Amino acid sequence: MRTEPPRPPRGRQKEAGRNDERLLRAARQVFADVGWDAPVSLIARRAGIGMGSLYRRYGSKEDLVRRIQLVGMARLTELAEETGALPDPWEAFAQFMRRALRPDNDGGMLSIVGGRLAATPEIDAAAERLRVAVDALVQRAQAAGALRDDVTVGDVMLSLDHLNARLPATTERIEQLHRRYVDLLLDGLRAPAPRPLPGPAPSWTELKSMWHAGPVEDDAETEAD
């Protein structure tokens, strides 16, 4: 029996999808500009939609932020898997680092709104998929002798958090600075290393405690990173 391919969204469904993407894009911009205390009315205004439309899609600011976190982690995971298919291990790792800082990726939102909300099982699962995907890039580059062997997935993600810091500049200038500093960082990550890094690397549990409120359970496999 032949299965018909799914039909693309049409009409109201397509319009709802566009509104949702516009809303998430506006929310990312507003939270980056104002922080957690940004009113949802500002987000709706920036997105060009009514408050009723916003609350029909997301019942609270917390629901909206969790959606941003999930989308951000999913996009970074997809990016890590996509770049991981490149034949050169170092280029795969470097491309991930560079592309993770583009405006259409949301990794920086993890730290911008981090520590405000408790993680849900769905967010924990998304975070684990992200960890596995990025760790695969790290281990492959290290196995090829291209990435220093004292770098962990925790180092990578925390570095991206810092590079995603909001800069007092235009979007074009922010992109220029991101490219400058990620290349500076990549030079420091390449093997051979001139000297060992001081102190232990950040564990995945530490990162999760920065991203989410409340106690975070240790994971033996994660802590091995």
Residue, then its C-alpha position, 0 to 999 in steps of 0.5 A: m500500500r502506497t503512503e501519500p506524503p504529508r501535504p504542506p501546511r495551507g491557509r490558516q495553518k501556514e499563517a499560524g506557522r509564520n506567526d509563531e516563527r515571527l513571535l519566537r524571533a521577536a521574543r529572542q530579540v526582546f529577551a536579548d535586549v531587556g532580559w528576563d523581565a521583558p514584558v510579553s506585551l513588548i514581544a507581541r508588539r515587536a512581532g506585530i501580533g495581538m496579545g490574544s494571539l500570543y496567549r492562544r499559542y503560549g499561555s505564559k512567559e514561561d511557556l514561551v521561554r521553554r519553547i525558545q529553549l527547545v527550539g534553540m537546542a534542537r537547532l544546535t543539535e541539528l547543526a552539530e549533526e549536519t557539520g559532523a557529516l563533513p569529511d574533515p574533523w577539524e573543519a566540522f568542529a570549526q563550522f559548528m562553532r562559527r554557524a552556532l553564532r549566527p542570528d538564526n541559531d538560539g544557543g545564546m538564549l540558554s544563558i540569557v534566560g537561564g536559571r529562571l525555570a526548572a527543567t522539564p523532562e522534554i528539555d532534559a531530553a533535548a539537552e542530552r541530544l545536544r550533548v551527544a551531538v556536540d560531544a561527537l564533534v569534539q571526540r572526532a576532532q580530538a581523535a584526528g589530533a586536530l583539537r586539544d585533548d583537554v577540551t570537553v563538550g562543556d568547554v565548547m558550550l560555555s564558550l559559545d555562551h560567552l561569545n553570545a553575550r549581547l554586544p552594544a552594536t548593530t546586527e552587522r557589527i555583532e556578526q563581524l565581532h562574532r566571526r573575529y572572536v570565534d576564530l580567535l577561540l578556534d586558534g586556542l583550541r587547536a592541537p598541539a596545545p602549548r600548555p595544559l588548561p588550568g582547573p577542571a572543565p565545566s561538567w554538563t551538570e554545571l551547565k544545566s544548573m546555569w540554564h535551569a532553576g532548581p536542583v539538577e541531578d548528576d549523571a554519571e555518564t555526563e560527568a565523564d565529560 
